[in-house]
């Protein structure tokens, strides 16, 4: 039942984040997309550099990097739902929805590359 609740939360958040004409998720200013995506990208890069400088084994580098980049967007969505109303709610929900899409895309690519380079135990 937890998986279904998670899927419903993602669908609900996506719909609600674009429910107001003034705050459509894909019609926001460039600084929104850069500001929301940058912690994911920079976190991944910095974690890789730091774990490499600490000479961690390659699978440990991947683990630390993913953990630094991956955030629980369900918690951010729940907080936004309780803190905001109306137009502010649709604008606030755009942040975890977009960040979740960015982290899924970036981490998906990163994990495939790390796997193909032999950095994982898979």
CORZI-V588877 format. One record per run of one state. SS is the DSSP state (~ for helix, > for strand, _ for the rest). FROM is the first residue (numbers start at 0). TO is the last residue. If there is no record, write none. Layout:
ss = {SS/SS}
from = {FROM/FROM}
to = {TO/TO}
This chain:
ss = {_/~/_/~/_/~/_/~/_/~/_/~/_/~/_}
from = {0/1/17/20/23/24/27/29/53/57/69/72/83/85/116}
to = {0/16/19/22/23/26/28/52/56/68/71/82/84/115/121}
